[in-house]
C-alpha cells in the first residue's frame, strides 16, 4: 500500500484543482471519498471524449476514489456528511467563499465533530478582498496576475497558455499544505483550515519576475527578458519541415556544444555581448530552417547541447523516456476493456503509488459507506 494508506479524505471539489490534488492522495493510497450532488455530480462527468458511459477527463482525474451522492441542502444528507467527517482526516472543497457556511459543512462546523480535521479550501481569489466572490477560470487568474503578458511574440498578442498552470500548481501546493497541516495535527491534536487562492498561486509562480521587479523595478513582459524570447540561446526556431526545435543553452558550455552541432564555432564567443543577440537570432533561425526536425534530432543526439524537438503530446508519451519512467499505464477493466491512463510522477522505493480502481460512478459507494457509519 501507498504512504498515505491510513488517511481518509472527503473531496467536495469539482473539475480540476481539487480533484487532481485528491487524486494524488488516492494514488498514494489514501481513502478518498468524492462527495457529489445527486443526479448531476461533478461537472466533468459530462465531458467528451467518452469511454463507455464515463468521461475520459473524469476518469483521469478521479481514479482510485469512491463516490457518495449527497444533497447537502437536505438536513439528513448533511448529517451523513458530518458523520463521515468524524472518520476523516482531510476535507477538500472548491466552492466560492460562503457556500460551505450556507450548507452547514464549513470548517467551524466540521471542527466541532472532528477537532483534528484539516480543511482545505481552493478558491479563485481567496476569502478576503474585492474579488473573493468573483467567478473566473485559469486564463482569468493568469491574466490578472500578469502571467498572460509574459507569453507570446514581442509586441504581439499575448498567447493563451497551453497549460492550466493556476489549477495544476494549486493542486500541488494544496497537497503539500495538507500534509504539513496533518503533521501539525499529529503533533498537537489540533486541526486547521487552509485557504489556497488561484490568483495568489499565479502571483507567486514566477519568482524570477517578482525578484526583478522588487529588485530594480524592471517589468518582464513577452520578448523583453531572457526567458521569454529576448535571448537567442533560450528560444524556439522553425525547421525546414514546419516543425520546431527549442534552444535552452543558457550556460556557455551548452552554447558551445550547440555551436558544434550547428557547425558554427564562430558563434561561440558572440553570445557574450547582448548587442549581438538580434543577429544571433537571425543566424540561428536561418541555420535551423535548413534541416528538418528529424535531421536535427539525429545530429544533436548525445551532444548534451540542450537542443530539443518541440513534440506534440502523442509523440511525447511515445518517447523512450516516457516508457522508461512508466508514465503511461495500460489498464484492463472487466467492463470497459483496455485503456490507457497517466502513470505516477513520484517513484517511492518502499511505498509506491498504485492503480487501485477506476473512477467511480456517481454514488457508487454510497450504500457501502452508509453501512460503515451505521446510517441509512
Residue pairs with C-beta under 8 A, 6 or more apart in sequence:
1 29
1 351
1 354
2 27
2 28
2 29
2 30
2 348
2 351
2 352
2 353
2 354
3 28
3 29
3 348
3 351
4 25
4 28
4 29
4 30
5 29
5 30
5 31
5 351
7 25
7 29
7 30
7 31
7 89
7 90
7 182
8 30
8 31
8 32
8 33
8 87
8 88
8 89
8 90
9 22
9 25
9 26
9 30
9 31
9 32
9 33
9 88
9 89
9 90
9 91
9 92
10 33
10 35
10 81
10 84
10 85
10 88
10 90
10 91
10 92
11 18
11 19
11 22
11 32
11 33
11 34
11 35
11 65
11 92
12 18
12 35
12 91
12 92
12 93
12 94
12 95
12 100
12 105
13 19
13 21
13 22
13 92
13 93
13 94
13 122
14 42
14 43
14 44
14 94
15 42
15 43
15 44
15 94
16 44
16 61
16 164
16 167
16 168
16 171
17 94
17 122
17 166
17 167
17 168
17 170
17 171
17 174
17 196
17 198
18 92
18 93
18 94
18 122
18 171
18 174
19 34
19 42
19 44
19 61
19 62
20 61
20 167
20 168
20 171
21 92
21 120
21 122
21 170
21 171
21 172
21 174
21 175
21 178
22 30
22 32
22 34
22 65
22 92
23 32
23 61
23 62
23 63
23 64
23 65
24 171
24 172
24 175
25 32
25 90
25 175
25 178
26 32
26 63
26 64
26 65
26 356
27 63
27 64
27 344
27 353
27 354
27 355
28 346
28 351
28 353
29 351
29 353
29 354
29 356
31 66
32 64
32 65
32 66
33 65
33 66
33 67
33 68
33 84
33 88
33 365
33 369
34 42
34 62
34 65
34 66
34 67
34 68
34 360
35 68
35 70
35 72
35 81
35 84
36 42
36 67
36 68
36 69
36 70
36 362
36 363
37 69
37 70
37 71
37 72
38 69
38 70
38 71
38 362
38 363
39 362
41 67
41 69
41 362
41 363
42 58
42 62
44 55
44 57
44 58
44 61
44 62
45 54
45 55
45 58
45 362
46 55
47 55
47 56
47 57
47 58
48 55
48 56
49 55
49 56
50 56
51 59
51 336
51 339
52 335
52 336
54 336
54 358
54 359
54 361
58 359
59 339
59 341
59 358
59 359
60 341
60 342
61 359
62 359
62 360
63 341
63 355
63 356
63 357
63 358
63 359
64 355
64 356
64 357
65 357
65 359
65 360
66 360
66 364
66 365
66 368
66 369
67 360
67 361
67 362
67 363
67 364
67 365
67 366
68 80
68 84
68 363
68 365
68 366
68 369
69 362
69 363
69 366
70 77
70 78
70 80
70 81
70 366
71 77
72 78
72 81
72 103
72 104
72 105
73 103
78 103
78 104
78 105
79 375
80 370
80 373
80 375
81 105
82 105
82 109
82 110
82 113
83 373
83 375
84 369
84 373
85 91
85 105
85 110
85 113
85 114
85 117
86 113
86 114
86 373
87 372
87 373
88 114
88 117
89 116
89 117
89 118
89 182
89 185
90 117
90 118
90 119
90 120
90 178
90 182
91 107
91 110
91 117
91 118
91 119
91 120
92 120
92 122
92 174
92 178
93 100
93 119
93 120
93 121
93 122
94 121
94 122
94 123
95 121
95 123
96 123
96 124
96 132
96 133
96 135
97 121
97 123
97 126
97 127
97 132
97 133
98 133
100 106
100 107
100 121
101 108
107 117
107 119
107 121
107 193
110 117
110 119
111 117
111 119
111 191
114 191
115 189
115 190
115 191
116 185
116 189
116 190
116 191
117 191
118 178
118 181
118 182
118 185
118 191
118 192
118 194
119 191
119 192
119 193
119 194
120 174
120 177
120 178
120 181
120 193
120 194
120 196
121 127
121 193
121 194
121 195
121 196
122 170
122 174
122 196
122 198
123 132
123 195
123 196
123 197
123 198
124 131
124 134
124 135
124 136
124 140
124 141
124 197
124 198
124 199
125 131
125 132
125 133
125 134
125 136
125 197
125 198
125 199
126 132
126 195
126 197
126 199
126 200
127 195
131 144
131 199
136 198
138 161
138 164
138 165
138 166
138 167
138 198
139 148
139 160
139 161
141 166
141 198
141 199
141 201
141 202
142 148
142 161
142 165
142 166
142 202
144 199
144 202
145 166
145 199
145 202
145 203
145 205
146 202
146 203
146 206
146 209
147 161
147 165
147 202
147 205
147 206
148 158
148 159
148 160
148 161
149 158
149 221
149 222
150 206
150 209
150 220
150 221
150 222
150 228
151 158
151 159
151 161
151 222
151 228
152 158
152 159
152 222
152 223
153 222
153 223
153 229
154 222
154 223
154 224
154 229
154 230
155 223
156 222
156 223
158 222
159 222
165 202
165 205
166 198
166 199
166 201
166 202
166 205
167 198
169 201
169 205
170 196
170 198
170 201
173 196
173 201
174 194
174 196
177 194
177 196
178 194
181 191
181 192
181 194
184 190
184 192
185 191
185 192
203 210
204 210
206 220
208 220
208 227
209 220
212 218
212 220
212 225
213 219
213 220
218 225
220 227
220 228
221 228
222 228
222 229
223 229
223 230
224 230
226 234
226 250
227 234
229 235
230 277
231 250
231 277
232 247
232 271
232 277
232 280
232 281
232 283
232 284
233 247
233 248
233 249
233 250
233 255
233 258
233 271
233 280
234 247
234 248
234 249
234 250
235 246
235 247
235 281
235 284
236 244
236 245
236 246
236 247
236 310
237 244
237 245
237 246
237 247
237 284
237 285
237 288
237 289
238 244
238 285
238 288
238 289
239 245
239 288
239 289
239 291
239 292
239 293
239 296
240 289
240 290
240 291
240 292
240 295
241 292
241 293
241 294
243 292
243 293
243 309
243 310
244 293
244 309
244 310
245 288
245 293
245 296
245 307
245 308
245 309
245 310
246 307
246 308
246 309
246 310
247 258
247 284
247 306
247 307
248 254
248 306
248 307
248 308
249 255
249 257
249 258
249 305
249 306
249 307
250 306
252 268
252 271
252 272
254 304
254 305
254 306
255 268
255 271
256 268
257 303
257 304
257 305
257 306
258 303
258 305
258 306
258 307
259 265
259 266
259 267
259 268
260 303
260 305
261 296
261 299
261 300
261 303
261 305
261 307
262 284
262 287
262 288
264 283
264 287
267 280
267 283
270 276
270 279
270 280
271 280
288 296
291 299
293 309
293 310
296 307
296 309
297 309
300 307
300 308
311 319
316 322
317 327
317 328
322 328
325 343
325 347
326 343
326 344
327 342
327 343
327 345
328 340
328 341
328 342
328 343
329 340
329 341
329 342
329 343
329 355
330 338
330 340
331 338
331 339
331 340
331 341
331 355
331 358
332 338
333 339
333 358
336 358
341 355
344 352
344 353
346 353
370 376
